[in-house]
Amino acid sequence: MDNIRTIRFDNLHDIELAHIFECGQCFRWNECGDGSYIGVAGGNAAHVVLKHKDDASTLVVECTGGSEEYWCSYFDLDTGYGDMKRALLASDSKLDEAIDTCYGIRILNQDYWEVLISFIVSQNNNIPRIKKCIESLARSYGTEIGEFMGEVRYAFPTPEQLAEATLEELAALKLGYRNTYLAAAPEHYKEQGVPTGSAEEKHKALLSYLGVGPKVANCILLFGLRDFTAFPIDVWMKKIMAELYGFDIKDVKGMQKFADEHFGELGGIAQQYLFYFYRSMQ
């Protein structure tokens, strides 16, 4: 493509690409073998490289589109993660190793609709298969961006584009029982829009989607609506909360209450450090 531009962000701290892209918050970025990543966001294909020098880093984004402001927002570069980490550590030293190891996590500023559909696809699924399913949706129904670094890239399908998909077509993409959920989502999104209000109100609105349960709703709250109070609890987090804080592994309500009271407005940030750290140790 001829319209590739390069955007640089200098003097960055608390950032690491692997930590951002491998912590389970997104599914359209793939590592290139040299620590850089290629992906699609906001209808733009991009290749991102992080260069470290002394105690600061430079993020280089080669992309087909998107302004400097867009990519700054997407990578959440204006948020002080150092301050959040210090606040968490001041109240809970048990987070020390997870935060020290996974220091570079940032919560991406992703499109709500894409996150909604991605996490409906994600349930009872592994990450390689989630990525494959989402890529199949983009190739089948999304707008073609063009060839970028040796491969034709596609934007994530809009609600209108996905609404054109039939159950039979979705079945051909091997999405399993999620076909019904995805077929129903565009019309529900059209009626509901992006949830607003308190965290409880937004969570309740998300539960009204076919196929969205409490854990998936919390993932969408955190990654799609950037509500940092959300604390998703899956099989991994149950094990972590049992091991680290002594909970009975079935006491999800107790874990949720503890997270709300103990981590407060930084619950989702704490969850990401714990989740990625314990997963990476396996």
ABEGO torsion letter per residue (X at the ends): XAABBBBBBBGBBGBBAAAAAAAGABAABBBAGAGBBBBBBGGBBBBBBBBBBEABBBBBBBBABEBAAAAAAAAGAABBAAAAAAAAAAABAAAAAAAAAAAABBBBBBBAAAAAAAAAAABGBBAAAAAAAAAAAAAAABBBAEBBGGBBBBBBBBAAAAAABBAAAAAAAGAEAAAAAAAAAAAAAAAAEBBBEBAAAAAAAAAABBGBBAAAAAAAAAAAAGBAABBBBBAAAAAAAAAAAGBBAABAAAAAAAAAAAAEAAAAAAAAAAAAAAAAAX
